[in-house]
Amino acid sequence: MLSPIEEIITDMADSDKPLLNSSLVGLSNIIPEDLNFLKEVWPTIKPERRRQIVSRLVEFAEDNFELDFDSIFKNRLSDQDAEVRSKALEGLWENEEPSLINTLIALMEQDNSKLVQAMAATGLGKFAMLAEQQRLRPAYTSKIYQSLLAVVNDRIKPIEVKRRALEAIAPLDSPEVEKAIGEAYRSSNHRLRVSSIYAMGKNGNPSWLSILLDEAGSPDPEIRYEVVRACGELGDEEAVPNLIELATDPDVEVQLAAIEALGYIGGTEAKNFLEQCLDDPNETVQQATEQVLEDLLAEGKDSPPF
């Protein structure tokens, strides 16, 4: 006789039956025995159905932090379908278990899908941040650093993978990382340049500020957006006049990001401007500004709102 979870899995595997949200939620915190049953049944499920299942579980986990499908996501990192592997990586975004590091490195280096490689590189960025905060053992830090740097310097790797590796390694303080960011900035490849500006903020070296302020006037809204985010990360009041100008940018995403960055940097000039934004005719701008001003008054804020 099947257990209740085994019945859910059996129904879930049948593409002729509807995929019920109420049933899928029951897979949260799945016990090892039921996970083994899922492993046995999974190969019989049609690829499109497998994608739907994992995508739905990711959505549930994002909407409700009490739901935990990490055991399933980790198991699906070896799925034959690249889209399923990619979605499983997305589902593990909040997971900080060091046991994932070797798996992420292997996927970044060896997976046959560049999408999965890029997602794995992004996943390693979370661990690079933990390493910079000295919350990982040195052996893990060294492994992450060497693996990401090798991908960044690999001329054969797809650009999308290289740029995600650059973004991931950015928090790690080293001359090699700064050199890689600088080389990417000087690249003729637009996507690499965008990632280099993102990386400048994550790297946190004040020396990047002059480049960021120069790029604040870029005609490219994607560049301006990353400049705003990076300036917020650096937290230097010297950027406030540029951010005030970008807070009236014709691109609304740039505008909202500039408001958030001003809130993070703070100071009298930023606060005075933000109070003026409360009268902005755009309701979205008003609401964003209200939230930022509330955050400014809050105590103990220690990370950028990005």
C-alpha positions, 0 to 999 in steps of 0.5 A: 500500500502506498503512503500518502506522499507516494500517492501524490508522487504517483498522481504527479507522474501521470501527465493525464492528471492535473498538477494540483498545487495542494498536492505539490505542497505536500512534498515539502520536507520530504523524508528519505524514503519518499525521496527514494520513491520519487527517484524511482518514479522520476524517469517515467515522467515526461520532460515537460511535466518534470519542468512544470513540477520543478518550476512550480516547487520553486515558485512555492518556495519563493512565496512561502519560506516555510516550504522546503523542497531543497532535498528534491532540488539537490536530487534534480541537479543530475536531471537529464534535462538542462531546464530542470537542472537550471530550475533546481539551481534556482530553487537552491538560491537560499541554501548555504550548505557548504556541501553544495560547493563541489556540486556547483563547481562541477556543474559550472565547469562540466555541464553540457548546458551553458545556461546551467554553467552560468546558473551554477556560477551565480550560485557560487557567488553566494558562497564567495560572499560568505567566504569574504565574510569569513563564514567559510573554511579556508579550504572552501574559500580557496576552492571557490576562488580558484574555480571561478578565476579559472572560468573568468580567464578561460577564453573558451568558456561562453561569455554568459558563463564568464560574466556570471563567474566574474560577478560571483568572484567579485566580493573576494579581495585580491589583485587578480580579481581587481585585474579581471574586473578591469579587463572586463570593463575594457572589453569590447563585449557589452555584456562583459562590461555590464557585468564588470560594473556590477562587479565593481560594486560587489568588490567594494574597492573605493578606487572603482568610484571614479569609473562609476561616476564617469559611466553615470552619463552613459547613453545605455540604460543598462549601464546606468542601472548597474552604475546606480547599484554599484554606487549604492554598494560602495556607499560613498557620499561623493556619488550622491549628486550623480545619483540625484540626477539619475533619480530623474532618469527617463528609465524608471528602473534606473530611477527607482534604483537610484532612489534606493541607492540614495537611501542606502548611502544616506546623509543630509543631501540625499535625505532632502532630495528623497523628501522632495520625491514624495511629491513626485507625480509617479505613484510608484516613485512615491511608494519607493521613496516612502519605503526608502525613507522608512529604511533610513530611520530604521536601526541596524541596516547593514546591507544594500537594498539590492 
